[in-house]
């Protein structure tokens, strides 16, 4: 399981505090409810860091964009006013009219920006209301909504955008999911898949201050790839000019990487030298897409893995034990056990073993617990079933027992009792 990426500590503290506060308020609201349900609900709310963080970060980004637009336009207008004094009367009037038009354009931008801010604030409010609505009496309905949120998150990360949108609309949870943000990432991912870096560079420019604060090298890697593509097309002159303009500012920080990439001017794309040949391979674009996913998740405080994987791993970690022959790693084990499925086994592979000091034996036939009241019996082929199941089978088949796994037939007198130690 991937750890939650580090982000703005102030935002992380604020959003986590909101979830914790909502969880802490439950006992006072429902003093008469069982403490076990309240504890379960309180712990559940503490896991909603990403749920609150993402819209809040998007809200902050919208505010910063509007602020930058105002600063830029107002500075230009003030500078234009100082220039008007040196113009003739007619020229000054035309110049001032152009400044007025510019301010009117700024007003329209601010109106659009205000609507965007209001939308983001509304989503933050909707998510807080959703968390505060968590009640031990409606926990089933609340968990059902949560499951749909997790499924939408998984679909968006797996690029099933249309399906995710339809599920959100049919469940009326548009304000509780992050479809708009993932569509923003989709544009960059599609461009990188088509070997285009312009949208990714534009995304870096929009988030320059935060990427710089996080010491991200994603923009630098995009610039390197653009340089490589110029070398690949044998356009060395343009490559040198590009390097002077866009790569030179990074020299103090990434000199070794720059020296290696600059050497491709001499080795060219047809080189057989593995050190430089790898720079021209298509997998470099896959690497850029992976890097963008990481930077995107870090920027919005998202987990690197889908929430569905994380929640499944949390459950699988309790089932995974170092005893595969007992706990359903065999191909013929009951299909009710998640670890009987190959996809779940793969998901559980990197997880630590569960610390279980005691285990339970469940009958393959009846699904009932095998204990001293219903002890396990062993067939000659080594398979184990409960006494209740084998006695019922023998009674209905004149003392004969058919192993449901292998189809072998035995007499009831051939079974032996197994002892649990």
C-alpha positions, 0 to 999 in steps of 0.5 A, a space after each residue: 500500500 502506498 503512503 499518502 503523499 506529503 502536501 501542504 501541512 496546513 491544508 492537511 491539518 485543516 481537513 483532517 481536523 474537520 473529519 476528526 471534529 465530525 467524528 468527535 461530535 458523534 458521542 454527544 449526538 447519539 449518547 444512547 447508541 451502542 458504543 461499538 457502532 459509534 467507535 466504528 463510525 468515528 474510525 470510518 470518518 478519520 479515513 476521509 482525508 482525501 475526500 475533504 482535501 481534494 475539493 479544498 485544494 481545487 478551491 485554493 487553486 481557483 482563488 490563486 488563479 483569479 488573484 493572479 489575473 487581477 494582479 496582472 490586469 490591474 498592473 497593466 492598467 496602472 502602467 497604461 495610465 501613467 503613459 497616457 499623460 504623454 499622448 495627445 488628447 485624441 490618442 489619450 482618449 483612445 488609450 483610456 478607452 482601451 484600458 476601460 475595455 480591458 477592465 471590462 474584460 477583467 470584470 467578466 473574468 472575475 464573474 466567471 472566477 467567482 462562479 467557479 469559486 462558489 462551485 468549489 465552496 459548495 462542494 466543500 460544504 456538501 462534503 462536510 455535510 455528508 460527513 456530519 450526516 453520518 449516523 449510527 442509525 443510517 450507517 448502511 445507507 451512508 456506507 452504500 454512498 461511500 462505496 459508490 464514491 470509492 467505485 467512481 474514484 477507481 473508475 476515474 483512475 482506470 480511465 473509465 470516465 463515461 461509466 464513472 460519470 453515469 454512476 455519479 449522476 444516477 446516484 446524485 453524488 456529483 458533489 462528492 466525487 472528483 470527476 472534473 479534476 480527473 478530466 483535467 488530468 485526462 487532457 495531459 495524459 492523452 497528450 503524453 500518450 500521443 507524445 506531446 508535452 505542451 499540455 503537460 508544460 501548461 499544467 506545470 505553469 499553472 501549478 508552478 509555485 506548488 511544484 517548486 515548493 515540493 521540489 518536483 522535477 517533472 517540468 525538467 523531465 518534460 524539457 529533457 524529453 522535448 530536447 530528445 525529440 529534437 535530437 531524434 529528428 536530427 534537428 541539432 541546431 534547434 536542440 542546442 537553441 532549445 537547451 540554452 533557453 529551457 535547460 540551462 536554468 536547471 544546470 545548477 540542480 541537475 548537471 549530471 542528467 543534463 550532461 548525459 542528455 547533451 551527449 545524445 547530440 554526438 551519439 544520435 538516436 541510432 546509437 547502440 550504446 545502451 546508456 544513450 539508447 534508452 533515452 530514445 525508447 518509447 518507454 520514456 513516455 510511459 515513465 513521464 505518464 507515471 510521473 505525472 500521475 504521482 505529481 497530480 496525486 501529490 498536488 491534490 493530496 490524493 493517495 497514489 493507489 485507488 481507494 478501492 485497492 487500499 480498502 481491499 488491502 486493508 481487509 485482505 491483510 486480515 485474511 493473509 496468513 503464512 499457512 496457504 494450505 489451510 487458508 485457501 490458497 489451493 485451487 480447490 478451496 471455497 470460492 467464498 474466500 477472497 484469497 481463492 481469487 487470483 486478482 485478490 491474491 495478487 493484491 495481497 502479495 505485497 502485504 504483511 501476514 496477519 498476526 493471528 494466534 488462533 484460527 478457525 476451521 470451516 467445513 467446505 460442505 456446510 460452511 459451518 465451524 468445526 470444533 469440539 461439538 462438530 469435530 473435523 473428519 479426514 477422508 483417506 485422500 486427505 481432505 477434511 470435512 465436518 462430522 455433521 456433513 459426512 454423517 448426513 451424506 452417509 445416512 443418505 447414501 447407504 454409508 457411502 461418502 463422495 468427496 466433493 473435491 475429487 469425486 472419490 467414494 469411500 465408506 464412512 468407516 474409513 474416515 478418521 477423526 482429526 484433533 485440533 491442537 
